[in-house]
Amino acid sequence: MTAVLEISGLRKTYRSRRRGVRHAVDGFDMRVEAGQVHGFLGPNGSGKTTTLRTLLGLVAPNGGRMSILGQPVPQQLPAVIGRVGAIVESPQFFPHFTARDTLSLLAQAGGLAPHRVPAVLDLVGLADRAGERVRTYSLGMRQRLAVASALLKEPALLILDEPANGLDPAGIREMRTLMRDLVAAGTTVVLSSHILGEIQVICDSVTIISRGRRVTAGPVAEVLAAHSGGGLRVRLEAAADLPAAESALTTADGPPVTVTRHADHLLVHGVDQPARVTRILAAAGLYVSELTPVTADLESVFLQLTADAAPAADAAPTVAAGPTGAGR
């Protein structure tokens, strides 16, 4: 598949008298295929925002290679930035301007067609509030306005940092639908968010960064499968029967199984057919009330892979990327 975004061996180092040398990004790799929603995940201080800033030319890297839409950046960034929309952190808008005025000025500054303004306002659900001043907007509405500003250019690549911040559940669902509609229309989306359940639902693939390095990447289903502990959760009609059930399972004929007893259930590994558990326990006069396969979710995988992560050097001065991707 065609790569819309590629990063190889990216390094960014900050130096200060007080804290010395800090490696914000340390040999980081990332690849995003065309036509996907790609989740970019990492704990606070992992180097995630520094990576996005570097990719968009907001800070200079110390090493490595990057490309966007097949062009090396930052060398050829001016040639591709017109096809990239981005929100990095929280863009600021003039509070006394209306949303329509804000987007009109941005469109004019970027040499974009005026008809894009009502189009993107409608896309993000602000058409009915476009004439109101931004200072009256809630946090969620400002996030919608930020997304609208990034969509003005009809980008081939859209990079969104926490676009669901401040949105209620209905707004999050609308944002999910918008991302899918954009991909269907040919846009590739890189989405950074701390709402891991939403990332699992909406994203085709993910990259997880910790301490400035990639810890895993790939299709969401494959990442989950690779880090799933598997097993079966077994509950009985009476919790008092759990010790007897554990004994029955571990001493039964056939392939050995591993049983971990919890307060109200057993966790059983090594069973190829769940029906074997029910047969063994029924033969011992014990009856199952729940038999559930244990599967990993993205949150548990994320916490497992980043458990030892300490805040890194993602501490450069805050810079917000505007709709042109060139920052302010």
C-alpha positions in Angstrom: 0.0 0.0 0.0 1.0 3.6 -0.6 2.5 5.4 2.5 1.1 8.9 3.1 3.4 9.5 6.0 6.7 7.9 6.9 9.1 8.5 9.7 12.4 6.6 10.2 14.8 7.0 13.0 13.5 10.4 14.1 15.5 12.1 16.9 14.8 15.4 18.7 17.0 16.5 21.6 16.5 19.4 24.0 19.3 20.9 26.0 19.0 23.2 29.0 21.3 24.2 31.8 18.8 23.2 34.4 17.8 19.8 33.1 20.7 18.9 30.8 20.2 16.8 27.7 16.7 15.3 27.2 15.7 13.0 24.3 12.2 13.9 23.4 12.2 11.5 20.4 14.8 8.8 20.2 14.9 6.8 16.9 11.2 6.8 16.3 9.6 5.0 13.3 6.1 5.4 12.0 4.3 4.5 8.7 0.7 5.5 7.8 -0.9 3.9 4.8 -3.3 5.8 2.5 -7.0 5.6 3.1 -6.9 4.8 6.8 -7.7 6.4 10.2 -4.4 5.8 12.0 -4.2 6.2 15.8 -1.1 7.8 17.2 -1.0 7.1 21.0 1.4 7.8 23.8 1.4 8.9 27.5 1.9 12.5 28.4 5.6 13.3 27.8 6.2 10.4 25.5 7.3 12.5 22.5 4.0 12.3 20.6 3.4 16.1 20.3 7.1 16.7 19.5 6.9 14.2 16.7 3.9 16.0 15.2 5.6 19.4 15.6 8.7 18.1 13.9 6.7 16.6 11.1 4.9 19.9 10.4 8.1 21.9 10.4 7.4 23.6 13.7 10.6 22.4 15.3 13.8 21.1 13.7 14.8 17.4 14.1 18.3 16.3 15.2 18.2 13.3 12.9 16.2 10.8 11.0 14.0 10.9 7.9 10.4 12.0 7.3 8.2 12.2 4.3 4.6 13.4 3.7 2.7 12.4 0.5 5.9 11.0 -0.9 8.0 14.1 -0.4 10.9 14.5 2.1 10.2 16.9 4.9 11.1 19.5 6.0 13.0 20.0 2.7 9.9 19.8 0.5 7.3 20.8 3.1 6.2 23.9 1.1 5.4 21.6 -1.8 3.0 19.4 0.2 1.7 21.6 3.0 -1.2 22.8 0.9 -2.6 19.2 1.0 -2.1 18.8 4.8 -4.6 20.0 7.5 -3.5 19.8 11.1 -4.4 20.6 14.6 -1.6 20.3 17.1 -2.7 21.0 20.7 -5.3 23.8 21.0 -5.4 26.5 18.3 -6.3 29.9 19.5 -9.0 32.1 17.8 -9.9 35.7 18.1 -12.7 35.6 20.7 -14.7 38.6 19.3 -14.8 37.1 15.8 -17.6 34.9 14.7 -16.8 31.4 13.5 -17.8 32.4 9.9 -15.5 35.4 10.0 -12.7 33.3 11.5 -12.8 30.8 8.7 -13.3 33.4 6.0 -10.1 35.1 7.1 -8.2 31.9 7.2 -9.5 30.9 3.8 -8.5 34.3 2.3 -5.1 34.1 3.9 -4.5 30.7 2.4 -5.9 31.6 -1.1 -8.8 29.1 -0.7 -12.2 29.2 -2.3 -14.8 31.1 -0.2 -17.3 28.3 -0.7 -15.3 26.1 1.6 -16.3 28.1 4.7 -20.0 27.1 4.8 -19.1 23.6 3.6 -16.8 22.9 6.5 -19.1 24.6 9.0 -21.8 22.2 8.0 -19.4 19.2 8.2 -18.5 19.9 11.8 -22.1 20.8 12.9 -21.6 24.6 13.4 -23.7 25.9 10.5 -26.4 27.0 12.8 -24.0 28.8 15.2 -21.7 30.3 12.6 -22.8 33.9 13.3 -22.0 33.7 17.0 -18.8 35.1 18.5 -16.2 32.5 19.4 -16.0 33.7 22.9 -19.5 32.4 23.5 -18.5 28.9 22.3 -18.0 25.9 24.7 -14.8 24.0 24.6 -16.4 21.3 22.4 -17.6 24.0 19.9 -14.1 25.5 19.7 -12.7 22.0 19.0 -15.3 21.7 16.1 -14.1 25.1 14.8 -10.5 23.9 15.0 -11.4 20.8 12.9 -13.2 23.0 10.4 -10.1 25.2 10.0 -8.0 22.1 9.3 -10.6 21.0 6.7 -10.6 24.2 4.7 -8.0 22.9 2.2 -9.7 19.6 1.5 -6.6 17.9 2.8 -5.2 14.6 1.5 -3.7 14.1 5.0 -5.5 15.3 8.1 -3.6 15.3 11.5 -5.8 15.8 14.5 -4.5 16.1 18.1 -7.3 15.4 20.6 -10.2 16.5 18.4 -12.8 15.0 20.8 -11.6 17.2 23.7 -14.6 18.8 25.3 -17.2 16.9 23.2 -20.1 15.1 24.7 -20.9 11.5 23.7 -23.1 12.7 20.8 -20.4 15.0 19.6 -17.8 12.2 19.8 -20.0 10.0 17.7 -20.5 12.8 15.2 -16.7 13.2 15.0 -16.3 9.5 14.5 -18.8 9.6 11.6 -16.9 12.6 10.1 -13.6 10.8 10.2 -15.1 7.8 8.4 -16.7 10.1 5.8 -13.4 11.8 5.2 -11.6 8.5 4.6 -14.4 7.4 2.3 -13.8 10.6 0.3 -10.0 9.9 0.0 -8.5 11.6 3.0 -6.1 9.9 5.3 -6.5 10.8 9.0 -3.9 10.6 11.8 -5.7 10.8 15.1 -4.1 11.4 18.5 -6.4 10.9 21.4 -6.5 9.7 25.0 -10.0 8.3 24.5 -8.6 4.8 23.8 -12.0 3.1 23.5 -12.9 5.5 20.7 -9.5 4.9 19.0 -10.2 1.2 19.1 -13.6 1.7 17.4 -12.6 4.2 14.7 -9.0 3.4 13.8 -7.8 0.9 11.2 -4.2 0.9 12.6 -2.2 2.4 15.5 1.3 3.4 16.5 2.1 3.6 20.2 5.1 5.7 21.4 6.7 5.6 24.8 9.9 7.4 26.0 10.4 8.7 22.5 10.4 5.3 20.8 7.8 3.1 19.0 6.7 0.2 21.2 4.2 -1.3 18.8 2.4 -0.6 15.5 0.1 -2.3 13.1 -3.6 -3.0 12.4 -5.7 -2.6 15.5 -6.9 -6.2 15.5 -3.3 -7.5 15.1 -2.0 -5.3 17.9 -4.7 -6.6 20.2 -4.2 -10.2 19.3 -0.4 -10.0 19.8 -0.9 -8.7 23.3 -3.9 -10.6 24.4 -3.4 -12.9 27.4 -6.4 -15.0 26.3 -8.0 -17.5 28.7 -11.5 -17.9 30.0 -13.3 -16.2 32.8 -15.4 -18.7 34.8 -18.0 -17.9 37.4 -20.0 -20.4 39.3 -23.5 -20.3 40.9 -21.8 -20.2 44.3 -18.5 -18.3 44.9 -17.8 -20.7 47.7 -17.4 -23.5 45.1 -14.4 -21.8 43.4 -11.7 -23.8 45.4 -13.4 -27.1 44.4 -13.7 -25.9 40.8 -10.0 -25.0 40.7 -9.1 -28.4 42.0 -11.3 -30.2 39.5 -9.9 -28.3 36.6 -6.2 -28.7 37.5 -6.5 -32.4 38.3 -8.7 -33.4 35.3 -7.4 -35.9 32.7 -6.1 -34.5 29.4 -3.9 -31.5 28.6 -3.0 -29.5 31.7 -4.7 -26.2 32.4 -3.6 -23.2 34.5 -6.1 -21.7 36.9 -5.9 -18.4 38.7 -8.5 -17.9 41.5 -10.0 -14.5 42.1 -12.6 -13.4 44.6 -15.6 -14.1 42.4 -14.2 -16.0 39.4 -11.5 -18.2 38.0 -9.2 -17.3 35.1 -8.4 -20.5 33.1 -5.7 -20.8 30.5 -4.7 -23.8 28.3 -8.2 -24.8 27.3 -8.7 -25.2 23.5 -12.4 -25.8 23.8 -14.5 -24.0 26.4 -17.0 -26.9 26.5 -14.2 -28.9 28.3 -14.5 -26.6 31.3 -18.2 -27.1 31.6 -17.9 -30.9 31.2 -15.2 -31.1 33.9 -17.2 -28.9 36.4 -20.5 -30.6 35.7 -18.9 -34.0 36.4 -17.8 -32.6 39.8 -21.3 -31.3 40.5 -20.4 -27.7 39.9 -22.4 -25.5 37.6 -21.2 -22.6 35.5 -23.0 -19.2 35.6 -20.6 -17.5 33.2 -18.0 -18.6 30.7 -16.4 -15.7 28.9 -13.3 -15.5 26.6 -10.9 -12.9 28.0 -9.8 -10.6 25.2 -7.5 -7.5 25.4 -8.8 -4.1 24.7 -6.7 -1.2 23.5 -6.6 0.5 26.9 -5.2 -2.6 28.6 -2.6 -3.1 25.8 -1.6 0.6 26.0 -1.2 0.5 29.8 0.8 -2.7 29.5 3.2 -1.4 26.9 3.7 2.0 28.6 3.6 1.0 32.2 7.2 2.0 32.9 7.0 5.2 31.0 8.2 8.3 32.8 7.5 11.8 31.5 10.1 12.5 28.8 11.2 15.6 27.2 8.0 16.6 25.4 8.4 20.0 26.9 9.2 22.5 24.2 7.3 25.8 24.2 3.7 25.3 23.1 3.1 26.0 19.4 -0.2 25.5 17.7 -0.4 24.4 14.1 -3.0 26.4 12.2 -5.0 25.3 9.1 -2.0 25.9 6.9 0.1 23.6 9.0 2.7 26.3 9.4 2.0 27.2 13.0 1.9 30.6 14.4 
